């Protein structure tokens, strides 16, 4: 999958999760910048798996700290 397509779809996932568009950047950290809690992670994972049609292992998802980390994860899952 192309990097541009991944970024566009990841943006959609983040918006569906409730992240404001001005808060989304490649270096945004989920816990510090986007203020994710356990509910946000559940919603994020649901939309991530459905929009990208992937099954993300919990162990891999726990290592994701930023938006850019998510892009890297999706590249290796695709």
TIZABA-106968 format. One record per atom (N, C-alpha, C): residue number from 1; atom name; x, y negated, z. Coordinates in steps of 0.02 Angstrom, whole numbers, plus 50000, padded with zeros to 5 digits. Layout:
<i=NUM at=CA c1=X c2=Y c3=Z>
...
This chain:
<i=1 at=N c1=50042 c2=50059 c3=50000>
<i=1 at=CA c1=50000 c2=50000 c3=50000>
<i=1 at=C c1=50045 c2=49938 c3=50000>
<i=2 at=N c1=50024 c2=49889 c3=49963>
<i=2 at=CA c1=50062 c2=49828 c3=49955>
<i=2 at=C c1=50061 c2=49786 c3=50019>
<i=3 at=N c1=50116 c2=49752 c3=50034>
<i=3 at=CA c1=50122 c2=49711 c3=50094>
<i=3 at=C c1=50067 c2=49658 c3=50098>
<i=4 at=N c1=50051 c2=49627 c3=50042>
<i=4 at=CA c1=50000 c2=49575 c3=50040>
<i=4 at=C c1=49931 c2=49604 c3=50058>
<i=5 at=N c1=49917 c2=49663 c3=50033>
<i=5 at=CA c1=49853 c2=49697 c3=50048>
<i=5 at=C c1=49850 c2=49716 c3=50121>
<i=6 at=N c1=49905 c2=49741 c3=50148>
<i=6 at=CA c1=49907 c2=49759 c3=50219>
<i=6 at=C c1=49894 c2=49697 c3=50262>
<i=7 at=N c1=49928 c2=49642 c3=50247>
<i=7 at=CA c1=49919 c2=49581 c3=50286>
<i=7 at=C c1=49848 c2=49555 c3=50282>
<i=8 at=N c1=49818 c2=49556 c3=50223>
<i=8 at=CA c1=49750 c2=49531 c3=50214>
<i=8 at=C c1=49700 c2=49574 c3=50254>
<i=9 at=N c1=49708 c2=49640 c3=50249>
<i=9 at=CA c1=49662 c2=49684 c3=50286>
<i=9 at=C c1=49675 c2=49681 c3=50361>
<i=10 at=N c1=49737 c2=49673 c3=50382>
<i=10 at=CA c1=49752 c2=49666 c3=50453>
<i=10 at=C c1=49721 c2=49602 c3=50480>
<i=11 at=N c1=49723 c2=49549 c3=50441>
<i=11 at=CA c1=49691 c2=49486 c3=50460>
<i=11 at=C c1=49616 c2=49499 c3=50472>
<i=12 at=N c1=49584 c2=49537 c3=50428>
<i=12 at=CA c1=49513 c2=49554 c3=50436>
<i=12 at=C c1=49501 c2=49592 c3=50501>
<i=13 at=N c1=49546 c2=49640 c3=50516>
<i=13 at=CA c1=49540 c2=49679 c3=50578>
<i=13 at=C c1=49545 c2=49633 c3=50639>
<i=14 at=N c1=49594 c2=49588 c3=50638>
<i=14 at=CA c1=49604 c2=49543 c3=50694>
<i=14 at=C c1=49544 c2=49496 c3=50703>
<i=15 at=N c1=49517 c2=49471 c3=50648>
<i=15 at=CA c1=49459 c2=49427 c3=50652>
<i=15 at=C c1=49399 c2=49465 c3=50680>
<i=16 at=N c1=49389 c2=49528 c3=50659>
<i=16 at=CA c1=49333 c2=49569 c3=50685>
<i=16 at=C c1=49343 c2=49584 c3=50759>
<i=17 at=N c1=49405 c2=49586 c3=50781>
<i=17 at=CA c1=49421 c2=49598 c3=50851>
<i=17 at=C c1=49407 c2=49536 c3=50893>
<i=18 at=N c1=49400 c2=49479 c3=50861>
<i=18 at=CA c1=49384 c2=49417 c3=50897>
<i=18 at=C c1=49442 c2=49368 c3=50903>
<i=19 at=N c1=49496 c2=49380 c3=50867>
<i=19 at=CA c1=49553 c2=49335 c3=50868>
<i=19 at=C c1=49539 c2=49275 c3=50824>
<i=20 at=N c1=49552 c2=49216 c3=50850>
<i=20 at=CA c1=49542 c2=49155 c3=50810>
<i=20 at=C c1=49595 c2=49151 c3=50756>
<i=21 at=N c1=49574 c2=49126 c3=50697>
<i=21 at=CA c1=49621 c2=49126 c3=50640>
<i=21 at=C c1=49683 c2=49084 c3=50653>
<i=22 at=N c1=49678 c2=49032 c3=50692>
<i=22 at=CA c1=49738 c2=48991 c3=50706>
<i=22 at=C c1=49788 c2=49026 c3=50752>
<i=23 at=N c1=49766 c2=49080 c3=50785>
<i=23 at=CA c1=49811 c2=49117 c3=50829>
<i=23 at=C c1=49848 c2=49173 c3=50792>
<i=24 at=N c1=49827 c2=49189 c3=50732>
<i=24 at=CA c1=49857 c2=49244 c3=50695>
<i=24 at=C c1=49920 c2=49222 c3=50659>
<i=25 at=N c1=49975 c2=49256 c3=50676>
<i=25 at=CA c1=50039 c2=49246 c3=50641>
<i=25 at=C c1=50077 c2=49312 c3=50645>
<i=26 at=N c1=50126 c2=49320 c3=50603>
<i=26 at=CA c1=50164 c2=49382 c3=50602>
<i=26 at=C c1=50200 c2=49396 c3=50668>
<i=27 at=N c1=50223 c2=49345 c3=50702>
<i=27 at=CA c1=50259 c2=49355 c3=50764>
<i=27 at=C c1=50215 c2=49351 c3=50826>
<i=28 at=N c1=50149 c2=49345 c3=50818>
<i=28 at=CA c1=50103 c2=49342 c3=50875>
<i=28 at=C c1=50105 c2=49408 c3=50913>
<i=29 at=N c1=50116 c2=49403 c3=50978>
<i=29 at=CA c1=50116 c2=49462 c3=51022>
<i=29 at=C c1=50045 c2=49474 c3=51047>
<i=30 at=N c1=50025 c2=49537 c3=51048>
<i=30 at=CA c1=49957 c2=49553 c3=51068>
<i=30 at=C c1=49942 c2=49534 c3=51140>
<i=31 at=N c1=49987 c2=49549 c3=51186>
<i=31 at=CA c1=49973 c2=49535 c3=51256>
<i=31 at=C c1=49983 c2=49461 c3=51273>
<i=32 at=N c1=50036 c2=49431 c3=51248>
<i=32 at=CA c1=50052 c2=49362 c3=51267>
<i=32 at=C c1=50013 c2=49309 c3=51227>
<i=33 at=N c1=50013 c2=49316 c3=51161>
<i=33 at=CA c1=49984 c2=49265 c3=51118>
<i=33 at=C c1=49910 c2=49276 c3=51104>
<i=34 at=N c1=49890 c2=49339 c3=51094>
<i=34 at=CA c1=49822 c2=49354 c3=51076>
<i=34 at=C c1=49779 c2=49376 c3=51135>
<i=35 at=N c1=49812 c2=49386 c3=51193>
<i=35 at=CA c1=49778 c2=49401 c3=51256>
<i=35 at=C c1=49734 c2=49463 c3=51252>
<i=36 at=N c1=49761 c2=49517 c3=51222>
<i=36 at=CA c1=49724 c2=49580 c3=51215>
<i=36 at=C c1=49717 c2=49614 c3=51283>
<i=37 at=N c1=49657 c2=49640 c3=51296>
<i=37 at=CA c1=49646 c2=49683 c3=51354>
<i=37 at=C c1=49626 c2=49752 c3=51328>
<i=38 at=N c1=49607 c2=49797 c3=51372>
<i=38 at=CA c1=49592 c2=49865 c3=51350>
<i=38 at=C c1=49533 c2=49868 c3=51302>
<i=39 at=N c1=49484 c2=49825 c3=51311>
<i=39 at=CA c1=49426 c2=49823 c3=51266>
<i=39 at=C c1=49448 c2=49799 c3=51197>
<i=40 at=N c1=49489 c2=49748 c3=51194>
<i=40 at=CA c1=49515 c2=49723 c3=51130>
<i=40 at=C c1=49554 c2=49777 c3=51093>
<i=41 at=N c1=49594 c2=49816 c3=51130>
<i=41 at=CA c1=49633 c2=49869 c3=51098>
<i=41 at=C c1=49588 c2=49923 c3=51069>
<i=42 at=N c1=49533 c2=49938 c3=51105>
<i=42 at=CA c1=49486 c2=49988 c3=51080>
<i=42 at=C c1=49453 c2=49965 c3=51016>
<i=43 at=N c1=49430 c2=49903 c3=51015>
<i=43 at=CA c1=49398 c2=49874 c3=50956>
<i=43 at=C c1=49448 c2=49869 c3=50898>
<i=44 at=N c1=49508 c2=49846 c3=50914>
<i=44 at=CA c1=49560 c2=49838 c3=50864>
<i=44 at=C c1=49576 c2=49906 c3=50832>
<i=45 at=N c1=49584 c2=49957 c3=50873>
<i=45 at=CA c1=49600 c2=50024 c3=50848>
<i=45 at=C c1=49544 c2=50051 c3=50804>
<i=46 at=N c1=49483 c2=50041 c3=50825>
<i=46 at=CA c1=49425 c2=50063 c3=50785>
<i=46 at=C c1=49427 c2=50032 c3=50715>
<i=47 at=N c1=49431 c2=49966 c3=50712>
<i=47 at=CA c1=49431 c2=49932 c3=50647>
<i=47 at=C c1=49494 c2=49948 c3=50607>
<i=48 at=N c1=49550 c2=49954 c3=50640>
<i=48 at=CA c1=49613 c2=49970 c3=50606>
<i=48 at=C c1=49607 c2=50037 c3=50570>
<i=49 at=N c1=49582 c2=50087 c3=50606>
<i=49 at=CA c1=49576 c2=50154 c3=50577>
<i=49 at=C c1=49524 c2=50156 c3=50522>
<i=50 at=N c1=49470 c2=50119 c3=50529>
<i=50 at=CA c1=49417 c2=50122 c3=50479>
<i=50 at=C c1=49432 c2=50081 c3=50416>
<i=51 at=N c1=49460 c2=50022 c3=50425>
<i=51 at=CA c1=49475 c2=49980 c3=50366>
<i=51 at=C c1=49534 c2=50008 c3=50327>
<i=52 at=N c1=49584 c2=50034 c3=50362>
<i=52 at=CA c1=49643 c2=50061 c3=50328>
<i=52 at=C c1=49638 c2=50136 c3=50313>
<i=53 at=N c1=49585 c2=50167 c3=50339>
<i=53 at=CA c1=49574 c2=50239 c3=50328>
<i=53 at=C c1=49635 c2=50279 c3=50350>
<i=54 at=N c1=49658 c2=50266 c3=50411>
<i=54 at=CA c1=49714 c2=50301 c3=50440>
<i=54 at=C c1=49694 c2=50326 c3=50510>
<i=55 at=N c1=49731 c2=50373 c3=50534>
<i=55 at=CA c1=49721 c2=50397 c3=50602>
<i=55 at=C c1=49786 c2=50381 c3=50640>
<i=56 at=N c1=49783 c2=50331 c3=50684>
<i=56 at=CA c1=49843 c2=50308 c3=50719>
<i=56 at=C c1=49848 c2=50345 c3=50786>
<i=57 at=N c1=49905 c2=50376 c3=50797>
<i=57 at=CA c1=49917 c2=50411 c3=50860>
<i=57 at=C c1=49924 c2=50360 c3=50917>
<i=58 at=N c1=49897 c2=50378 c3=50975>
<i=58 at=CA c1=49899 c2=50334 c3=51032>
<i=58 at=C c1=49970 c2=50315 c3=51052>
<i=59 at=N c1=50016 c2=50363 c3=51047>
<i=59 at=CA c1=50085 c2=50351 c3=51066>
<i=59 at=C c1=50117 c2=50297 c3=51021>
<i=60 at=N c1=50101 c2=50300 c3=50957>
<i=60 at=CA c1=50128 c2=50250 c3=50910>
<i=60 at=C c1=50096 c2=50182 c3=50923>
<i=61 at=N c1=50032 c2=50181 c3=50939>
<i=61 at=CA c1=49996 c2=50119 c3=50951>
<i=61 at=C c1=50022 c2=50084 c3=51014>
<i=62 at=N c1=50043 c2=50123 c3=51063>
<i=62 at=CA c1=50069 c2=50094 c3=51125>
<i=62 at=C c1=50134 c2=50057 c3=51114>
<i=63 at=N c1=50170 c2=50074 c3=51061>
<i=63 at=CA c1=50234 c2=50041 c3=51046>
<i=63 at=C c1=50225 c2=49976 c3=51008>
<i=64 at=N c1=50165 c2=49964 c3=50983>
<i=64 at=CA c1=50151 c2=49904 c3=50943>
<i=64 at=C c1=50144 c2=49844 c3=50990>
<i=65 at=N c1=50186 c2=49793 c3=50979>
<i=65 at=CA c1=50184 c2=49734 c3=51022>
<i=65 at=C c1=50162 c2=49671 c3=50985>
<i=66 at=N c1=50171 c2=49670 c3=50919>
<i=66 at=CA c1=50156 c2=49610 c3=50881>
<i=66 at=C c1=50119 c2=49627 c3=50816>
<i=67 at=N c1=50095 c2=49576 c3=50783>
<i=67 at=CA c1=50061 c2=49585 c3=50719>
<i=67 at=C c1=50110 c2=49616 c3=50669>
<i=68 at=N c1=50171 c2=49594 c3=50669>
<i=68 at=CA c1=50221 c2=49621 c3=50623>
<i=68 at=C c1=50235 c2=49695 c3=50637>
<i=69 at=N c1=50234 c2=49715 c3=50701>
<i=69 at=CA c1=50242 c2=49786 c3=50718>
<i=69 at=C c1=50186 c2=49828 c3=50688>
<i=70 at=N c1=50126 c2=49800 c3=50687>
<i=70 at=CA c1=50068 c2=49834 c3=50660>
<i=70 at=C c1=50077 c2=49844 c3=50585>
<i=71 at=N c1=50103 c2=49794 c3=50551>
<i=71 at=CA c1=50115 c2=49800 c3=50479>
<i=71 at=C c1=50166 c2=49856 c3=50466>
<i=72 at=N c1=50219 c2=49859 c3=50506>
<i=72 at=CA c1=50268 c2=49912 c3=50499>
<i=72 at=C c1=50237 c2=49981 c3=50511>
<i=73 at=N c1=50194 c2=49986 c3=50561>
<i=73 at=CA c1=50160 c2=50049 c3=50575>
<i=73 at=C c1=50116 c2=50070 c3=50516>
<i=74 at=N c1=50080 c2=50023 c3=50488>
<i=74 at=CA c1=50036 c2=50038 c3=50431>
<i=74 at=C c1=50076 c2=50058 c3=50369>
<i=75 at=N c1=50133 c2=50028 c3=50360>
<i=75 at=CA c1=50175 c2=50046 c3=50302>
<i=75 at=C c1=50198 c2=50118 c3=50307>
<i=76 at=N c1=50216 c2=50140 c3=50367>
<i=76 at=CA c1=50240 c2=50209 c3=50374>
<i=76 at=C c1=50182 c2=50258 c3=50375>
<i=77 at=N c1=50121 c2=50235 c3=50391>
<i=77 at=CA c1=50063 c2=50279 c3=50392>
<i=77 at=C c1=50032 c2=50287 c3=50323>
<i=78 at=N c1=50045 c2=50239 c3=50278>
<i=78 at=CA c1=50014 c2=50240 c3=50213>
<i=78 at=C c1=50046 c2=50289 c3=50166>
